[in-house]
Amino acid sequence: QVQLEESGGALVQPGQSLRLSCAASGFTFSSSAMNWYRQAPGKEREWVAYISSGGGASRYADSVKGRFTISRDNAKNAVSLQMNSLKPEDTAVYYCNAQRFGFWGQGTQVTVSS
């Protein structure tokens, strides 16, 4: 069956880095652009980053531009989000999304706090 499984969330201090991963199965991963979204407590889910199906194009929300990097490995059916210079406002549950099919993972918690 279709599965998107995020991992890598943790409690970190401001300024530190974290790398999230999303493992995909059950569909043709290489045919779909992928996104990362996040949802903070009491807020709506917001888009964070996009990467094209082949990995040649990426885009970022202004709030993370220059700090986050999205990447993918189609041979491993995985997409990652490298997050540097983390801020308390980055605290949220992070979700990966297979854009073409509308699939979502269950999310991974990132907490940035001193």
TIVO-2410 file (N, C-alpha, C; in nm, 3 decimals):
# residues 114
REC num residu      c1      c2      c3 atome chaine
REC   1      Q   0.084  -0.118   0.000     N      A
REC   1      Q   0.000   0.000   0.000    CA      A
REC   1      Q   0.088   0.124   0.000     C      A
REC   2      V   0.027   0.239  -0.028     N      A
REC   2      V   0.100   0.365  -0.031    CA      A
REC   2      V   0.144   0.402   0.110     C      A
REC   3      Q   0.269   0.442   0.120     N      A
REC   3      Q   0.319   0.484   0.250    CA      A
REC   3      Q   0.423   0.594   0.233     C      A
REC   4      L   0.409   0.697   0.315     N      A
REC   4      L   0.509   0.801   0.329    CA      A
REC   4      L   0.542   0.808   0.478     C      A
REC   5      E   0.665   0.783   0.511     N      A
REC   5      E   0.704   0.777   0.651    CA      A
REC   5      E   0.814   0.877   0.681     C      A
REC   6      E   0.779   0.981   0.755     N      A
REC   6      E   0.877   1.083   0.793    CA      A
REC   6      E   0.954   1.037   0.917     C      A
REC   7      S   1.075   1.085   0.926     N      A
REC   7      S   1.159   1.058   1.043    CA      A
REC   7      S   1.260   1.170   1.060     C      A
REC   8      G   1.320   1.173   1.176     N      A
REC   8      G   1.427   1.269   1.200    CA      A
REC   8      G   1.390   1.385   1.289     C      A
REC   9      G   1.263   1.396   1.324     N      A
REC   9      G   1.222   1.504   1.412    CA      A
REC   9      G   1.283   1.490   1.550     C      A
REC  10      A   1.305   1.603   1.617     N      A
REC  10      A   1.368   1.600   1.748    CA      A
REC  10      A   1.351   1.734   1.817     C      A
REC  11      L   1.397   1.740   1.940     N      A
REC  11      L   1.406   1.864   2.016    CA      A
REC  11      L   1.549   1.917   2.001     C      A
REC  12      V   1.563   2.038   1.947     N      A
REC  12      V   1.694   2.098   1.928    CA      A
REC  12      V   1.693   2.241   1.979     C      A
REC  13      Q   1.812   2.294   1.998     N      A
REC  13      Q   1.825   2.433   2.043    CA      A
REC  13      Q   1.829   2.527   1.923     C      A
REC  14      P   1.791   2.651   1.945     N      A
REC  14      P   1.800   2.750   1.835    CA      A
REC  14      P   1.941   2.755   1.778     C      A
REC  15      G   1.947   2.764   1.647     N      A
REC  15      G   2.075   2.770   1.578    CA      A
REC  15      G   2.129   2.636   1.533     C      A
REC  16      Q   2.072   2.530   1.587     N      A
REC  16      Q   2.119   2.397   1.550    CA      A
REC  16      Q   2.055   2.350   1.419     C      A
REC  17      S   2.100   2.235   1.374     N      A
REC  17      S   2.053   2.178   1.248    CA      A
REC  17      S   1.983   2.046   1.271     C      A
REC  18      L   1.901   2.010   1.173     N      A
REC  18      L   1.828   1.884   1.179    CA      A
REC  18      L   1.801   1.841   1.035     C      A
REC  19      R   1.800   1.711   1.013     N      A
REC  19      R   1.770   1.659   0.880    CA      A
REC  19      R   1.650   1.566   0.890     C      A
REC  20      L   1.545   1.598   0.818     N      A
REC  20      L   1.427   1.514   0.811    CA      A
REC  20      L   1.434   1.426   0.687     C      A
REC  21      S   1.379   1.307   0.699     N      A
REC  21      S   1.373   1.216   0.586    CA      A
REC  21      S   1.230   1.166   0.569     C      A
REC  22      C   1.198   1.133   0.446     N      A
REC  22      C   1.066   1.076   0.416    CA      A
REC  22      C   1.088   0.959   0.321     C      A
REC  23      A   1.050   0.841   0.367     N      A
REC  23      A   1.063   0.720   0.286    CA      A
REC  23      A   0.929   0.688   0.221     C      A
REC  24      A   0.933   0.667   0.090     N      A
REC  24      A   0.810   0.643   0.014    CA      A
REC  24      A   0.805   0.500  -0.035     C      A
REC  25      S   0.684   0.448  -0.043     N      A
REC  25      S   0.663   0.314  -0.099    CA      A
REC  25      S   0.520   0.303  -0.149     C      A
REC  26      G   0.500   0.209  -0.239     N      A
REC  26      G   0.365   0.180  -0.287    CA      A
REC  26      G   0.319   0.263  -0.405     C      A
REC  27      F   0.406   0.348  -0.457     N      A
REC  27      F   0.372   0.425  -0.577    CA      A
REC  27      F   0.501   0.460  -0.650     C      A
REC  28      T   0.486   0.512  -0.769     N      A
REC  28      T   0.602   0.547  -0.850    CA      A
REC  28      T   0.658   0.680  -0.803     C      A
REC  29      F   0.749   0.672  -0.709     N      A
REC  29      F   0.802   0.791  -0.643    CA      A
REC  29      F   0.862   0.890  -0.742     C      A
REC  30      S   0.935   0.838  -0.840     N      A
REC  30      S   1.007   0.926  -0.932    CA      A
REC  30      S   0.915   1.005  -1.024     C      A
REC  31      S   0.787   0.972  -1.025     N      A
REC  31      S   0.693   1.042  -1.113    CA      A
REC  31      S   0.627   1.161  -1.045     C      A
REC  32      S   0.654   1.182  -0.919     N      A
REC  32      S   0.583   1.284  -0.844    CA      A
REC  32      S   0.676   1.389  -0.786     C      A
REC  33      A   0.640   1.517  -0.805     N      A
REC  33      A   0.704   1.620  -0.727    CA      A
REC  33      A   0.671   1.595  -0.579     C      A
REC  34      M   0.758   1.642  -0.494     N      A
REC  34      M   0.739   1.623  -0.351    CA      A
REC  34      M   0.745   1.757  -0.279     C      A
REC  35      N   0.670   1.764  -0.172     N      A
REC  35      N   0.668   1.885  -0.090    CA      A
REC  35      N   0.690   1.849   0.056     C      A
REC  36      W   0.740   1.944   0.130     N      A
REC  36      W   0.736   1.942   0.276    CA      A
REC  36      W   0.641   2.053   0.321     C      A
REC  37      Y   0.557   2.019   0.415     N      A
REC  37      Y   0.468   2.113   0.481    CA      A
REC  37      Y   0.495   2.105   0.631     C      A
REC  38      R   0.443   2.203   0.703     N      A
REC  38      R   0.451   2.198   0.848    CA      A
REC  38      R   0.326   2.259   0.909     C      A
REC  39      Q   0.298   2.216   1.029     N      A
REC  39      Q   0.183   2.270   1.102    CA      A
REC  39      Q   0.222   2.292   1.247     C      A
REC  40      A   0.219   2.419   1.285     N      A
REC  40      A   0.248   2.456   1.423    CA      A
REC  40      A   0.120   2.450   1.505     C      A
REC  41      P   0.131   2.437   1.636     N      A
REC  41      P   0.012   2.429   1.722    CA      A
REC  41      P  -0.078   2.551   1.702     C      A
REC  42      G  -0.204   2.527   1.677     N      A
REC  42      G  -0.300   2.635   1.662    CA      A
REC  42      G  -0.296   2.707   1.530     C      A
REC  43      K  -0.214   2.658   1.438     N      A
REC  43      K  -0.202   2.723   1.307    CA      A
REC  43      K  -0.237   2.627   1.195     C      A
REC  44      E  -0.263   2.683   1.079     N      A
REC  44      E  -0.292   2.601   0.963    CA      A
REC  44      E  -0.163   2.541   0.907     C      A
REC  45      R  -0.179   2.432   0.836     N      A
REC  45      R  -0.065   2.369   0.771    CA      A
REC  45      R  -0.011   2.465   0.665     C      A
REC  46      E   0.121   2.480   0.660     N      A
REC  46      E   0.180   2.570   0.561    CA      A
REC  46      E   0.286   2.496   0.480     C      A
REC  47      W   0.296   2.536   0.357     N      A
REC  47      W   0.393   2.478   0.264    CA      A
REC  47      W   0.532   2.529   0.300     C      A
REC  48      V   0.632   2.441   0.291     N      A
REC  48      V   0.769   2.476   0.327    CA      A
REC  48      V   0.863   2.469   0.207     C      A
REC  49      A   0.858   2.358   0.134     N      A
REC  49      A   0.954   2.339   0.025    CA      A
REC  49      A   0.898   2.242  -0.078     C      A
REC  50      Y   0.947   2.259  -0.200     N      A
REC  50      Y   0.905   2.178  -0.315    CA      A
REC  50      Y   1.028   2.131  -0.390     C      A
REC  51      I   1.019   2.008  -0.445     N      A
REC  51      I   1.122   1.961  -0.535    CA      A
REC  51      I   1.052   1.886  -0.649     C      A
REC  52      S   1.098   1.909  -0.770     N      A
REC  52      S   1.039   1.847  -0.887    CA      A
REC  52      S   1.066   1.697  -0.889     C      A
REC  53      S   0.997   1.627  -0.977     N      A
REC  53      S   1.007   1.482  -0.979    CA      A
REC  53      S   1.150   1.434  -1.007     C      A
REC  54      G   1.220   1.506  -1.091     N      A
REC  54      G   1.357   1.468  -1.122    CA      A
REC  54      G   1.461   1.530  -1.032     C      A
REC  55      G   1.417   1.622  -0.948     N      A
REC  55      G   1.508   1.686  -0.854    CA      A
REC  55      G   1.578   1.809  -0.908     C      A
REC  56      G   1.547   1.849  -1.031     N      A
REC  56      G   1.618   1.960  -1.091    CA      A
REC  56      G   1.567   2.098  -1.052     C      A
REC  57      A   1.451   2.103  -0.992     N      A
REC  57      A   1.395   2.232  -0.953    CA      A
REC  57      A   1.347   2.225  -0.809     C      A
REC  58      S   1.367   2.331  -0.736     N      A
REC  58      S   1.320   2.338  -0.598    CA      A
REC  58      S   1.274   2.480  -0.567     C      A
REC  59      R   1.186   2.491  -0.471     N      A
REC  59      R   1.136   2.621  -0.427    CA      A
REC  59      R   1.114   2.615  -0.277     C      A
REC  60      Y   1.117   2.733  -0.215     N      A
REC  60      Y   1.107   2.741  -0.071    CA      A
REC  60      Y   1.016   2.856  -0.028     C      A
REC  61      A   0.954   2.836   0.084     N      A
REC  61      A   0.881   2.946   0.147    CA      A
REC  61      A   0.981   3.052   0.191     C      A
REC  62      D   0.939   3.175   0.187     N      A
REC  62      D   1.030   3.284   0.225    CA      A
REC  62      D   1.084   3.267   0.366     C      A
REC  63      S   1.004   3.209   0.452     N      A
REC  63      S   1.042   3.194   0.593    CA      A
REC  63      S   1.158   3.098   0.614     C      A
REC  64      V   1.185   3.012   0.516     N      A
REC  64      V   1.293   2.913   0.532    CA      A
REC  64      V   1.402   2.927   0.426     C      A
REC  65      K   1.382   3.014   0.331     N      A
REC  65      K   1.477   3.029   0.221    CA      A
REC  65      K   1.615   3.065   0.276     C      A
REC  66      G   1.715   2.993   0.227     N      A
REC  66      G   1.851   3.016   0.273    CA      A
REC  66      G   1.890   2.934   0.394     C      A
REC  67      R   1.792   2.874   0.459     N      A
REC  67      R   1.822   2.792   0.578    CA      A
REC  67      R   1.789   2.644   0.556     C      A
REC  68      F   1.688   2.617   0.476     N      A
REC  68      F   1.644   2.479   0.450    CA      A
REC  68      F   1.682   2.439   0.309     C      A
REC  69      T   1.710   2.310   0.291     N      A
REC  69      T   1.740   2.255   0.160    CA      A
REC  69      T   1.666   2.124   0.142     C      A
REC  70      I   1.589   2.116   0.035     N      A
REC  70      I   1.518   1.993   0.004    CA      A
REC  70      I   1.598   1.915  -0.100     C      A
REC  71      S   1.597   1.783  -0.087     N      A
REC  71      S   1.667   1.699  -0.183    CA      A
REC  71      S   1.592   1.566  -0.194     C      A
REC  72      R   1.623   1.492  -0.298     N      A
REC  72      R   1.559   1.362  -0.315    CA      A
REC  72      R   1.654   1.263  -0.378     C      A
REC  73      D   1.628   1.137  -0.352     N      A
REC  73      D   1.705   1.027  -0.411    CA      A
REC  73      D   1.602   0.931  -0.469     C      A
REC  74      N   1.582   0.937  -0.599     N      A
REC  74      N   1.479   0.853  -0.661    CA      A
REC  74      N   1.517   0.706  -0.659     C      A
REC  75      A   1.645   0.677  -0.651     N      A
REC  75      A   1.688   0.538  -0.642    CA      A
REC  75      A   1.650   0.476  -0.508     C      A
REC  76      K   1.639   0.560  -0.407     N      A
REC  76      K   1.604   0.513  -0.272    CA      A
REC  76      K   1.462   0.550  -0.232     C      A
REC  77      N   1.389   0.612  -0.324     N      A
REC  77      N   1.250   0.653  -0.295    CA      A
REC  77      N   1.243   0.736  -0.168     C      A
REC  78      A   1.327   0.838  -0.162     N      A
REC  78      A   1.333   0.917  -0.040    CA      A
REC  78      A   1.351   1.065  -0.073     C      A
REC  79      V   1.295   1.147   0.013     N      A
REC  79      V   1.310   1.292   0.005    CA      A
REC  79      V   1.353   1.340   0.143     C      A
REC  80      S   1.440   1.440   0.144     N      A
REC  80      S   1.494   1.491   0.271    CA      A
REC  80      S   1.477   1.641   0.281     C      A
REC  81      L   1.485   1.689   0.402     N      A
REC  81      L   1.482   1.832   0.427    CA      A
REC  81      L   1.591   1.863   0.528     C      A
REC  82      Q   1.697   1.929   0.482     N      A
REC  82      Q   1.805   1.972   0.570    CA      A
REC  82      Q   1.768   2.108   0.625     C      A
REC  83      M   1.764   2.119   0.756     N      A
REC  83      M   1.721   2.242   0.821    CA      A
REC  83      M   1.836   2.296   0.905     C      A
REC  84      N   1.885   2.412   0.869     N      A
REC  84      N   1.995   2.476   0.940    CA      A
REC  84      N   1.946   2.602   1.008     C      A
REC  85      S   2.025   2.650   1.103     N      A
REC  85      S   1.993   2.775   1.173    CA      A
REC  85      S   1.848   2.776   1.221     C      A
REC  86      L   1.810   2.671   1.288     N      A
REC  86      L   1.671   2.657   1.330    CA      A
REC  86      L   1.631   2.764   1.430     C      A
REC  87      K   1.506   2.804   1.420     N      A
REC  87      K   1.450   2.908   1.506    CA      A
REC  87      K   1.331   2.850   1.582     C      A
REC  88      P   1.295   2.910   1.694     N      A
REC  88      P   1.178   2.862   1.768    CA      A
REC  88      P   1.051   2.860   1.681     C      A
REC  89      E   1.041   2.953   1.589     N      A
REC  89      E   0.922   2.957   1.503    CA      A
REC  89      E   0.920   2.845   1.399     C      A
REC  90      D   1.025   2.766   1.392     N      A
REC  90      D   1.024   2.647   1.306    CA      A
REC  90      D   0.960   2.528   1.375     C      A
REC  91      T   0.926   2.543   1.500     N      A
REC  91      T   0.861   2.435   1.574    CA      A
REC  91      T   0.728   2.400   1.510     C      A
REC  92      A   0.713   2.272   1.476     N      A
REC  92      A   0.592   2.226   1.408    CA      A
REC  92      A   0.602   2.077   1.384     C      A
REC  93      V   0.491   2.020   1.342     N      A
REC  93      V   0.493   1.885   1.286    CA      A
REC  93      V   0.518   1.900   1.136     C      A
REC  94      Y   0.617   1.828   1.086     N      A
REC  94      Y   0.656   1.837   0.946    CA      A
REC  94      Y   0.603   1.714   0.870     C      A
REC  95      Y   0.544   1.741   0.754     N      A
REC  95      Y   0.483   1.637   0.673    CA      A
REC  95      Y   0.544   1.636   0.533     C      A
REC  96      C   0.563   1.519   0.476     N      A
REC  96      C   0.597   1.513   0.334    CA      A
REC  96      C   0.471   1.480   0.256     C      A
REC  97      N   0.472   1.525   0.134     N      A
REC  97      N   0.354   1.515   0.048    CA      A
REC  97      N   0.396   1.479  -0.094     C      A
REC  98      A   0.331   1.379  -0.149     N      A
REC  98      A   0.352   1.342  -0.289    CA      A
REC  98      A   0.249   1.420  -0.372     C      A
REC  99      Q   0.295   1.523  -0.436     N      A
REC  99      Q   0.205   1.619  -0.500    CA      A
REC  99      Q   0.115   1.556  -0.605     C      A
REC 100      R   0.169   1.471  -0.687     N      A
REC 100      R   0.091   1.417  -0.798    CA      A
REC 100      R  -0.027   1.333  -0.750     C      A
REC 101      F  -0.008   1.265  -0.638     N      A
REC 101      F  -0.108   1.171  -0.592    CA      A
REC 101      F  -0.185   1.220  -0.469     C      A
REC 102      G  -0.139   1.326  -0.411     N      A
REC 102      G  -0.207   1.376  -0.292    CA      A
REC 102      G  -0.185   1.294  -0.168     C      A
REC 103      F  -0.073   1.220  -0.163     N      A
REC 103      F  -0.045   1.136  -0.046    CA      A
REC 103      F   0.027   1.218   0.061     C      A
REC 104      W   0.001   1.182   0.186     N      A
REC 104      W   0.064   1.249   0.299    CA      A
REC 104      W   0.121   1.147   0.396     C      A
REC 105      G   0.228   1.186   0.463     N      A
REC 105      G   0.281   1.105   0.571    CA      A
REC 105      G   0.211   1.140   0.701     C      A
REC 106      Q   0.255   1.075   0.810     N      A
REC 106      Q   0.192   1.096   0.940    CA      A
REC 106      Q   0.255   1.211   1.017     C      A
REC 107      G   0.370   1.258   0.969     N      A
REC 107      G   0.435   1.373   1.031    CA      A
REC 107      G   0.542   1.336   1.131     C      A
REC 108      T   0.634   1.429   1.151     N      A
REC 108      T   0.740   1.414   1.252    CA      A
REC 108      T   0.755   1.548   1.324     C      A
REC 109      Q   0.767   1.541   1.456     N      A
REC 109      Q   0.769   1.663   1.539    CA      A
REC 109      Q   0.908   1.723   1.544     C      A
REC 110      V   0.914   1.851   1.515     N      A
REC 110      V   1.038   1.929   1.532    CA      A
REC 110      V   1.009   2.037   1.636     C      A
REC 111      T   1.089   2.039   1.740     N      A
REC 111      T   1.076   2.140   1.844    CA      A
REC 111      T   1.208   2.212   1.860     C      A
REC 112      V   1.203   2.344   1.846     N      A
REC 112      V   1.323   2.426   1.860    CA      A
REC 112      V   1.306   2.512   1.984     C      A
REC 113      S   1.384   2.482   2.085     N      A
REC 113      S   1.368   2.552   2.213    CA      A
REC 113      S   1.496   2.544   2.293     C      A
REC 114      S   1.523   2.650   2.366     N      A
REC 114      S   1.640   2.650   2.454    CA      A
REC 114      S   1.602   2.601   2.594     C      A
***
